[in-house]
């Protein structure tokens, strides 16, 4: 059986694992990213994680086919172009080549949301599906598309920024510089912002801690403000999902992120509203489902990328 190292790089932690080609995890761990210490420290930390797993695999007499890395940002053939606000100096960075030379292994670098989506298609909620759209709802809104069984990112992998489709032309300013993006209106960050503003508008005190879980709990308790704001959240997500369905007609739309664990009602509300907005002809075969791999999806997908790529191409060395 083939094995690969999967790395999920976040602004706070690096999650990493040795993964078999059937998706089973043989060794996983966590290491602080130390992003505030600069990109050289982050790159070294990634390499140390890989070296640890390479040593483990050798001791178990397991062959490592390569290394997959999911990182925030826009990636073009191993080169991080930019777009990772939570990582310093994470632009114009030949990450694939740097790691490949140090580790003497094929290294494939992709956007982190793409890795989560690929994991769900290969081993999770959309197993055996050829066409799927994946959305992860968190601090921002990330997304991935798998078309005809392959990740799709547009020309030179610079597209598929699903969180930055416009859902309100007169809406909030987005971190990307545009206005009215899905991320600016349907992320957990936006949900919290809107809930706090609604409390202020209603002359109510803002609690010391407000997060997505708090808002969902109040929604379930029947609080009017929580109900109003969460329904707005559902409507914006439904607009985005309906647009993706009309364009791509996926077999499945997979919703991930912490809020997707809020209960069945969360997915059901998005599904009900989105399929009402989408064209009947484009949505007739589409299911809206919850992601199943949780916080392991990033490194599982990164390993799956290795299995997809290692026999087809050589990683670019800069």
TORTORVO-604734 format. One line per 5 residues: number of its first residue (from 1); their letters; for each residue x, y, z of C-alpha. Coordinates in nm, 2 decimals, always signed. Layout:
residues N
NUM = a = X:Y:Z  ...
END
This chain:
residues 318
1 = xxxxx = +0.00:+0.00:+0.00  +0.12:+0.35:-0.08  +0.15:+0.62:+0.19  +0.18:+1.00:+0.18  +0.24:+1.28:+0.43
6 = xxxxx = -0.05:+1.52:+0.45  +0.01:+1.87:+0.60  -0.27:+2.11:+0.69  -0.11:+2.45:+0.75  -0.31:+2.70:+0.96
11 = xxxxx = -0.22:+3.03:+1.11  -0.21:+2.88:+1.46  -0.12:+2.51:+1.41  +0.02:+2.27:+1.16  -0.18:+1.94:+1.15
16 = xxxxx = +0.00:+1.66:+0.99  -0.03:+1.29:+0.94  +0.09:+0.98:+0.75  -0.21:+0.86:+0.54  -0.25:+0.54:+0.34
21 = xxxxx = -0.40:+0.54:-0.01  -0.73:+0.41:+0.14  -0.76:+0.72:+0.35  -0.67:+0.55:+0.68  -0.45:+0.76:+0.92
26 = xxxxx = -0.14:+0.59:+1.06  +0.02:+0.87:+1.26  -0.10:+1.22:+1.32  +0.01:+1.51:+1.53  +0.00:+1.89:+1.58
31 = xxxxx = +0.27:+2.15:+1.60  +0.24:+2.53:+1.66  +0.29:+2.73:+1.33  +0.47:+3.01:+1.51  +0.35:+3.25:+1.23
36 = xxxxx = +0.45:+3.56:+1.43  +0.81:+3.46:+1.40  +0.83:+3.49:+1.02  +0.80:+3.27:+0.72  +1.14:+3.10:+0.76
41 = xxxxx = +1.04:+2.96:+1.10  +0.71:+2.84:+0.95  +0.88:+2.67:+0.66  +1.12:+2.50:+0.90  +0.84:+2.39:+1.12
46 = xxxxx = +0.66:+2.23:+0.82  +0.99:+2.05:+0.72  +1.04:+1.92:+1.08  +0.69:+1.78:+1.08  +0.76:+1.60:+0.75
51 = xxxxx = +1.10:+1.47:+0.87  +0.93:+1.33:+1.18  +0.68:+1.13:+0.97  +0.95:+1.02:+0.72  +1.15:+0.88:+1.01
56 = xxxxx = +0.84:+0.71:+1.15  +0.75:+0.56:+0.81  +1.11:+0.43:+0.77  +1.10:+0.26:+1.11  +0.77:+0.09:+1.01
61 = xxxxx = +0.92:-0.01:+0.67  +0.65:+0.20:+0.49  +0.73:+0.38:+0.17  +0.63:+0.75:+0.15  +0.53:+0.84:-0.20
66 = xxxxx = +0.54:+1.22:-0.14  +0.42:+1.51:+0.06  +0.10:+1.71:+0.01  +0.06:+2.05:+0.17  -0.26:+2.25:+0.21
71 = xxxxx = -0.20:+2.62:+0.28  -0.41:+2.94:+0.28  -0.36:+3.15:-0.03  -0.36:+3.12:-0.41  -0.12:+2.86:-0.54
76 = xxxxx = +0.02:+2.83:-0.89  +0.23:+2.51:-0.94  +0.39:+2.51:-0.60  +0.43:+2.89:-0.59  +0.23:+3.07:-0.32
81 = xxxxx = +0.12:+3.39:-0.49  -0.05:+3.55:-0.19  -0.39:+3.58:-0.02  -0.30:+3.43:+0.32  -0.37:+3.71:+0.56
86 = xxxxx = -0.29:+3.50:+0.87  +0.06:+3.41:+0.76  +0.34:+3.67:+0.73  +0.53:+3.72:+0.41  +0.33:+3.43:+0.25
91 = xxxxx = +0.35:+3.56:-0.10  +0.57:+3.50:-0.40  +0.69:+3.20:-0.21  +0.82:+2.89:-0.40  +0.71:+2.67:-0.12
96 = xxxxx = +0.70:+2.34:-0.31  +1.05:+2.37:-0.44  +1.20:+2.48:-0.11  +1.05:+2.18:+0.07  +1.12:+1.93:-0.21
101 = xxxxx = +1.49:+2.02:-0.21  +1.52:+1.99:+0.17  +1.32:+1.67:+0.21  +1.42:+1.50:-0.12  +1.06:+1.40:-0.18
106 = xxxxx = +0.79:+1.51:-0.43  +0.60:+1.80:-0.27  +0.27:+1.92:-0.40  +0.12:+2.24:-0.26  -0.25:+2.34:-0.29
111 = xxxxx = -0.50:+2.58:-0.13  -0.62:+2.44:+0.20  -0.99:+2.46:+0.12  -0.92:+2.26:-0.20  -0.76:+1.99:+0.01
116 = xxxxx = -1.06:+1.97:+0.24  -1.29:+1.94:-0.06  -1.08:+1.68:-0.22  -1.08:+1.47:+0.10  -1.45:+1.48:+0.12
121 = xxxxx = -1.48:+1.36:-0.24  -1.22:+1.08:-0.21  -1.30:+0.95:+0.14  -1.59:+1.15:+0.29  -1.94:+1.29:+0.23
126 = xxxxx = -1.90:+1.27:-0.15  -1.72:+0.94:-0.19  -1.76:+0.81:-0.55  -1.90:+1.14:-0.67  -1.74:+1.30:-0.98
131 = xxxxx = -1.89:+1.66:-0.95  -1.90:+1.83:-0.62  -1.88:+2.18:-0.46  -1.74:+2.21:-0.11  -1.78:+2.51:+0.12
136 = xxxxx = -1.63:+2.56:+0.46  -1.79:+2.82:+0.68  -1.56:+2.96:+0.94  -1.37:+3.28:+1.00  -1.40:+3.32:+0.63
141 = xxxxx = -1.57:+3.12:+0.36  -1.35:+2.88:+0.17  -1.44:+2.65:-0.12  -1.34:+2.39:-0.37  -1.48:+2.24:-0.68
146 = xxxxx = -1.42:+1.89:-0.81  -1.54:+1.85:-1.17  -1.52:+1.52:-1.36  -1.34:+1.37:-1.05  -1.06:+1.63:-1.05
151 = xxxxx = -0.99:+1.95:-0.86  -1.08:+2.25:-1.07  -0.91:+2.59:-1.01  -0.94:+2.77:-1.34  -0.65:+2.89:-1.55
156 = xxxxx = -0.32:+2.83:-1.36  -0.52:+2.75:-1.05  -0.61:+3.11:-0.98  -0.98:+3.07:-0.95  -1.23:+2.88:-0.75
161 = xxxxx = -1.25:+3.15:-0.49  -1.60:+3.06:-0.40  -1.61:+3.28:-0.09  -1.57:+3.58:-0.31  -1.87:+3.56:-0.53
166 = xxxxx = -2.09:+3.86:-0.49  -2.42:+3.81:-0.31  -2.50:+4.18:-0.22  -2.37:+4.45:-0.46  -2.45:+4.71:-0.18
171 = xxxxx = -2.31:+4.50:+0.09  -2.02:+4.49:+0.34  -1.66:+4.55:+0.24  -1.46:+4.22:+0.21  -1.10:+4.15:+0.31
176 = xxxxx = -1.03:+4.08:-0.06  -1.11:+4.44:-0.14  -1.44:+4.39:-0.31  -1.79:+4.44:-0.16  -2.08:+4.21:-0.09
181 = xxxxx = -1.88:+3.88:-0.11  -2.03:+3.56:+0.03  -1.75:+3.56:+0.29  -1.84:+3.92:+0.40  -2.20:+3.81:+0.46
186 = xxxxx = -2.21:+3.44:+0.54  -1.89:+3.37:+0.74  -1.90:+3.31:+1.11  -1.72:+3.64:+1.14  -2.00:+3.81:+0.96
191 = xxxxx = -2.26:+3.63:+1.17  -2.11:+3.75:+1.49  -2.07:+4.11:+1.36  -2.44:+4.12:+1.25  -2.56:+3.97:+1.57
196 = xxxxx = -2.37:+4.22:+1.78  -2.50:+4.51:+1.57  -2.85:+4.38:+1.60  -2.82:+4.38:+1.98  -2.69:+4.74:+1.97
201 = xxxxx = -2.98:+4.84:+1.74  -3.22:+4.69:+1.99  -3.06:+4.87:+2.28  -2.94:+4.54:+2.44  -2.60:+4.47:+2.60
206 = xxxxx = -2.35:+4.27:+2.41  -2.23:+3.97:+2.61  -1.86:+3.93:+2.69  -1.83:+3.63:+2.47  -2.02:+3.60:+2.15
211 = xxxxx = -1.94:+3.32:+1.90  -2.12:+3.10:+1.65  -2.21:+2.85:+1.92  -2.37:+3.11:+2.14  -2.58:+3.25:+1.85
216 = xxxxx = -2.70:+2.90:+1.76  -2.79:+2.82:+2.12  -3.00:+3.14:+2.14  -3.16:+3.05:+1.80  -3.26:+2.72:+1.94
221 = xxxxx = -3.40:+2.89:+2.25  -3.62:+3.10:+2.03  -3.44:+3.44:+2.08  -3.58:+3.67:+1.81  -3.25:+3.85:+1.73
226 = xxxxx = -3.06:+3.52:+1.69  -3.34:+3.39:+1.47  -3.34:+3.69:+1.25  -2.96:+3.70:+1.21  -2.92:+3.33:+1.15
231 = xxxxx = -3.19:+3.33:+0.90  -3.01:+3.61:+0.71  -2.70:+3.39:+0.73  -2.89:+3.10:+0.57  -3.03:+3.33:+0.30
236 = xxxxx = -2.68:+3.45:+0.20  -2.54:+3.10:+0.20  -2.84:+2.98:-0.01  -2.78:+3.25:-0.27  -2.42:+3.14:-0.30
241 = xxxxx = -2.51:+2.77:-0.32  -2.79:+2.82:-0.57  -2.55:+3.01:-0.79  -2.29:+2.73:-0.78  -2.57:+2.48:-0.85
246 = xxxxx = -2.69:+2.68:-1.15  -2.34:+2.70:-1.30  -2.20:+2.36:-1.22  -2.49:+2.13:-1.14  -2.29:+1.93:-0.89
251 = xxxxx = -2.41:+1.59:-0.76  -2.33:+1.71:-0.41  -2.28:+2.04:-0.23  -2.08:+1.97:+0.09  -2.10:+2.21:+0.38
256 = xxxxx = -1.81:+2.20:+0.63  -1.68:+2.42:+0.92  -1.78:+2.44:+1.28  -2.13:+2.57:+1.22  -2.21:+2.26:+1.01
261 = xxxxx = -2.19:+2.07:+1.34  -2.47:+2.28:+1.50  -2.73:+2.02:+1.42  -2.93:+1.88:+1.13  -3.13:+2.20:+1.11
266 = xxxxx = -2.83:+2.39:+0.98  -2.78:+2.19:+0.66  -3.16:+2.15:+0.62  -3.21:+2.53:+0.62  -2.94:+2.59:+0.37
271 = xxxxx = -3.07:+2.30:+0.15  -3.43:+2.42:+0.16  -3.35:+2.78:+0.07  -3.08:+2.70:-0.19  -3.28:+2.45:-0.39
276 = xxxxx = -3.58:+2.69:-0.38  -3.36:+2.95:-0.55  -3.18:+2.72:-0.79  -3.32:+2.63:-1.13  -3.51:+2.30:-1.11
281 = xxxxx = -3.33:+2.16:-1.42  -2.98:+2.23:-1.28  -3.06:+2.11:-0.92  -3.25:+1.79:-0.99  -2.96:+1.56:-0.91
286 = xxxxx = -2.80:+1.78:-0.64  -2.78:+1.69:-0.28  -2.68:+1.93:+0.00  -2.49:+1.74:+0.27  -2.27:+1.79:+0.58
291 = xxxxx = -1.90:+1.73:+0.56  -1.80:+1.42:+0.75  -1.42:+1.44:+0.80  -1.41:+1.74:+1.04  -1.07:+1.89:+1.12
296 = xxxxx = -0.88:+1.59:+0.96  -1.00:+1.68:+0.61  -0.71:+1.91:+0.54  -0.43:+1.66:+0.58  -0.63:+1.37:+0.44
301 = xxxxx = -0.69:+1.58:+0.13  -0.33:+1.68:+0.11  -0.23:+1.32:+0.11  -0.50:+1.24:-0.15  -0.34:+1.51:-0.37
306 = xxxxx = -0.01:+1.31:-0.36  -0.19:+0.99:-0.47  -0.35:+1.18:-0.76  -0.03:+1.36:-0.87  +0.28:+1.16:-0.80
311 = xxxxx = +0.25:+0.92:-1.09  +0.14:+1.19:-1.34  +0.38:+1.48:-1.30  +0.70:+1.60:-1.14  +0.67:+1.89:-0.89
316 = xxx = +0.83:+2.21:-1.00  +1.16:+2.29:-0.83  +1.24:+2.66:-0.81
END
